[in-house]
Amino acid sequence: MVIPVGNLSGMTAKVTLSFSDETIEEARRFAKREGMSLSAWIDQAAREKALREVFTEHAAAVGRAGMDFESAALADAREVGMVDDLLFRGRPRAA
């Protein structure tokens, strides 16, 4: 498969990879559906997978450290709601 150079902008390394027939056919189908070259689609998929791994590890580290940002954010939202109720008594805030 020949890929026009215009589709490889930002790519800096050329490597040889092996995929199962099923995987490469699915990748080709998704790349075509998204209007991307196969190389660009695989690059994006690999980058997204790497970022998911980084964020998953970060979330696990935050959890191990005992930081619960989601609960804190929900508590803040409840507090804002209570203050709004007291100050505005159901009237909308001024923009």
N, C-alpha and C positions, 0 to 999 in steps of 0.2 A: 504494500500500500504506500503510495507516495503522498506526502502531506505538503501542501504549499507552504513556503517559508513564512508567509504572512500569518499563518495559524500558530506559529511557534514563538511569537514574541514573548520575551521574558524567560524562555527556556534556555538553560545554560549547559546541560549535560545530555549526552545521547548515550543510552544504555540499552542492552538487549535483555528483554524479560521473557519469561515463559508463563503462559496461562493455560488453563484447561479450555477446551473448545467451548464449553457452556459459558464460562466466565467471559471470554473475549467476545462472544456473540452478544451477550447481554450488555457488555460495555459499549460495543459498537452501536447497539440499538439506542442506549441511553444518550450517547454522544450525538448521534444523528438527531434524536428527538430534541435535544437542547441546542442544536445548531453549532456544535463544537467539533473540533478534530478529536480523534481518538486519543492522541497524546495529551491534548489540553484537558480532556475529560478525566483521564487517568491521573494526571498531575493534580487536578482539583480534588478528586476522590481521595488520593493519598494524603494531601494536605489536610482535608477535613478529618480524616481518620486520625492523623497525628494530633490535631488540635483537640479532638474528643478525648484522646488518651491523656493529654496534658491537663485539660480541664477536669477530667475524672480524678486524676491523681491529686490535683489541687483541692477539689472538693473533699476528697478523703482526708487530706492533711488538715484542712480546716475543721472537719468533723472530729478528728483525733485530738485537735487542740482545744476542743470544747466550745468552739465558736458557732453560734447558731444565728446567723444573720437573717434567715427567713423568719424565725420567730420574733426577732427584734423588730424587723420591718413590719410584721403584722401587728405587733404591740403598738408601734408608733402610729400606724394607720388607725387603730382603734382609739388611741389617745387624741389624735386630730379630730376624729369623728365626735368624741365626747366634748371637746372644746368647742367645736362648731355648734353642737346642739345647745350648749350653755350660752354661747355668745349670740347666736343668730336665731335660736328657737324655731328652727324649721325654715326660716327665710333664706333664700339663696345668698351666697356671698357676693359682694361687689367684685366685678372683674378687674 
